[in-house]
Amino acid sequence: MSAPGIARAPAPGIVAVAPSRILELDGLRAFAILPVILHHSWPKGSSTGFLGEAGWMGVDLFFVLSGYLITGILLKTVRETKGYRNFLIRRSLRIFPLYYLCLALFAAVAFARQDPWAAMKDWGGVGWFVVYLGNIRAAWVNHLPPVLSFATLWSLQVEEQFYLFFPIAVMLFSTRNLKRFLIACIVAAPALRSFLVLFVPHSAIAGYALMPCRMDALAMGGLLAVAFRSGERPRAAIPRLAFLIGGAASAAIFWAALLRQPEGTANDPWMRAVGYSAIDFTCASLLYWVLVSPASGLSRILRWRALVYTGQIAYGLYLLHEPASWTARKLLGNVETHSALSVPITLVASFVAAALSWRFFESPFLAWKERFQMRESGNVRLSRSQASP
């Protein structure tokens, strides 16, 4: 037994757990971003094509993690003096610099190549993304942007809309009423998506990309934060069982969608109606399992150094993996997007670009966040430094 106050040495390859940071959450973020990258590079039409097709579900894990982390921060800080202001400033310093840099680069490359710029103009223009309304435009025209670098930005629009309005709910509601509000969001999102499936058949992108239609994932994460603040701690077997049940339901819905359409399973009617919620429940159960079992084998795996680092640079990986992959494939002789070579090329190029971004661009802005410290109280198990996409 270790002496009080003395941290045990971590096993080789595992990062020591610091009190101010939950490394398992970085590991989970790695498991969110890697499937997304594979979704955009995995060979199609092969016997393993379903692995790449399922990768879009990584965004749901991002949403659940974001809901948990942001709600936890808000519960502890937003009612303090200048809490809401400081929250928005800190979020802006984390999100905006790289986002707008990438947006400018994407627009410049599209303009230089002319055809992508014309396609974006026909779609509605880049301006929708400047004001974080690109997901609304996509829902209106029922089509994601024709240029893939822009097409991945919809989830950031969803999160930013959540960041903007949800703090108001936290300020207005008591903890009990906030829990009721979050449960209402969890129920309302699949109801809204089901309504669109039944009565607005040409609305696949609305159900996929609009914040009210995806707020169940964010709300499930938020509900976990509220539960932890309230001191609710189930036995580890309960979230583990919930994960198995949710995973089985998600897999069944996914395979049924895959049989109907081998590509585009995210737009399957049953997937939109109830599948997203099943996936979100699975992700929330996985998060809860990790939070209540820090000594489990799963948590130890999530603390592996490679996974922790991948989670730390996940925001850059998400924004940069498409342009980095395109650039590398062009330099290596126009390698096709979904080919056997595309996967390793995309992974290497993405990690190089994201690592450089983290070291030389994002980190200086993160240092500025400390000028806007937020007073904290309560017992939500999270780290402020991890509350990023």
Summary of the structure (lengths in Angstrom):
residues: 389
radius of gyration: 20.5
end to end distance: 37.5
largest distance: 66.3
contacts: 1292
relative contact order: 0.17
helix: 74%
strand: 1%
